[in-house]
């Protein structure tokens, strides 16, 4: 377009509606938090930096820094292909956020005794030995398998829970197998924990996002009992797509709450803190009671609805430094990141998802509310100009789930490939040397997010069995952790 800069930052307040508290009565804060946790298992795109690795800062107080993503090396992409950005993680749902993506990092995280991961007193994550993981912390921050562990405090809580889960499983195996050395205990515990993470993702979490018909047609729901799966397809590419990483899987930003509630008990009283005060500052977790209260909040607080509303903590105060009046704007960064990565438009994404291209603004009415179309018409010159992230988060959700049609199909496609394109997925059979036995598989299938919380958070003794969903008084009532509604996993099968 003549006269227009190639990359133009659209102010996010033009492209999305105002900040407002709009909780989703169906889903707990865990839906958003699990999404971020999974995201950090799948992908991390590095940015350009100065010599020596220092970040680039070029703005005055009146603008935001935006540093472009590093492209993949030409031999990887091929000289005749369009440039693609790097993903420095493994692409697979393999627990790299717990265990690290490189052998040296993994070894650094290990206790090298008893199969354990390192901890601090209080069964906390190990202290950040480099001292560079936080910008605002008044105490030492934490280390985990992913460098973003301290990004916001509920994420740090989730990392803590899964470190504890690994160590709990390793201890159970050590008690049963007194001759197993540290390496055997670590690797067996890791195999169980990764299987549990995969099972929770596909059995409990994806059904909050994707409609049941899509899950069934594409054989995404786990099986039952001792039967193995034979769904692996060697021709399926499981790599993370740019559209998934840079637009669709950022849907959870709309579900973030700017106020984090801390519950004294499920159904009890709650105090609250502002998210903006705990970016890269998880010092509250050095108090076991605060950690317990925040963990309860994951299953007692409602997530925000997936819509055009974003917490001001993300659009005005993201990663705000101590003493600063404002921080970054995540929505503006998402829009610009999509342009930096050369993403297609929302209309193109609709077509890729099998929906009709919109020729006029009115053609979007089957998927977007009238208010959203009005906002887009004012922000963009033509329906073909709408950024993929913006259009996707503004779509009406399908009945019973969080996502609309376009993002639902883009995310569904990725999780099809992550499951059926992974030769190490937990439920595969076929005489693979690494496969679980039928009896072990049956036990992994008893895993639930509620069970993991019960086993690893001292302050959670009661919880709803479907912990990604808001508790009710009928099928998903809060119950004791020793209830049959929250089955335990029998590790004696290993």
Secondary structure, 3 states (H helix, E strand, C coil): CCCCCCCCCCCHHHHCCCCCCCEEEEEEHHHHHHHHHHHHHHCCCCECCCCCCCCCCCCCCCCCCCCCECECCHHHHCCCCCCCECCCCCCCCCCHHHHCCCHHHHHHHECCCCCCECEECCCEECECCCCCCCCCCCCCCECCCCCCCCCEHHHHHHHHHHHHHHHHHHHHHHHHCCCCCHHHHHHHHHHHHHHHHHHHHHHHHHHHHCCHHHHHHCCCCCCCCCCCECCCCCCCCCCCCHHHHHCHHHHHHHHCCCEEEEECCCCCCEEEEEHHHHECCCHHHHCHHHHHHHHHHHHHCEEECCCCCCCHHHHCCECCCCCCCCCECHHHHHHHHHHHCCCCEHHHHHHHCCCCCCCCHHHHHHCECHHHHHHHHHHCCCHHHCEHHHHHHHECCCCCCCCCHHHHHHHHHHHHHHHHCCCCCCCECCCCCCCCCHHHHHHHCCCCHHHHHHHHCCCCCEEECCCCECCCCCCCCEEECCCCCCCCCCHHHC
